[in-house]
Amino acid sequence: MKLKPIRIYVSLANLWRALGLEFIANLDQRWPAFRFTRKFWEFYLGNVIRGKELQFEFEVRKGRLT
């Protein structure tokens, strides 16, 4: 059994949301080519701009059990 992520959403504090950083961090939901924006936030801005909530939605993929 494997899990494939379908949707990943980051919510930030109201200050960062008002400045538009939450929109930028979640751009990869609309356009997968913008996945680098979430990666940049995770690796470089995560200690400064703290995430308030992470939401994950997974799809279960069943295969043959050995």
ZINORFEN-V543160 format. One record per residue. RES is the residue in one letter. PHI is phi in whole degrees, 0 to 359 (999 if undefined). OMEGA is omega in degrees with one decimal (999 if undefined). Layout:
res: (RES;RES)
phi: (PHI;PHI)
omega: (OMEGA;OMEGA)
//
This chain:
res: (M;K;L;K;P;I;R;I;Y;V;S;L;A;N;L;W;R;A;L;G;L;E;F;I;A;N;L;D;Q;R;W;P;A;F;R;F;T;R;K;F;W;E;F;Y;L;G;N;V;I;R;G;K;E;L;Q;F;E;F;E;V;R;K;G;R;L;T)
phi: (999;234;251;249;292;261;219;230;230;250;249;245;297;302;298;289;294;295;278;91;287;293;299;293;293;255;298;290;289;272;232;301;293;266;297;298;293;292;298;298;296;298;275;249;256;300;280;266;256;286;280;271;209;243;241;239;231;244;249;272;246;262;233;290;271;245)
omega: (179.0;176.8;177.1;179.4;177.9;-176.1;174.6;-177.0;178.3;171.6;-178.0;178.0;-174.6;179.5;-178.4;176.2;179.8;179.0;176.3;-177.9;176.4;177.0;-179.2;-179.5;-177.6;-179.8;-176.5;175.0;178.8;-176.8;-177.7;178.4;-179.8;179.6;-179.9;179.8;176.9;179.4;177.8;178.5;-178.3;-172.6;-171.8;-175.5;-175.9;179.1;-178.3;-179.7;-174.1;175.2;179.2;-176.6;174.0;178.6;180.0;172.4;-175.3;171.3;179.7;176.8;-179.6;177.3;177.0;175.3;-178.9;999)
//
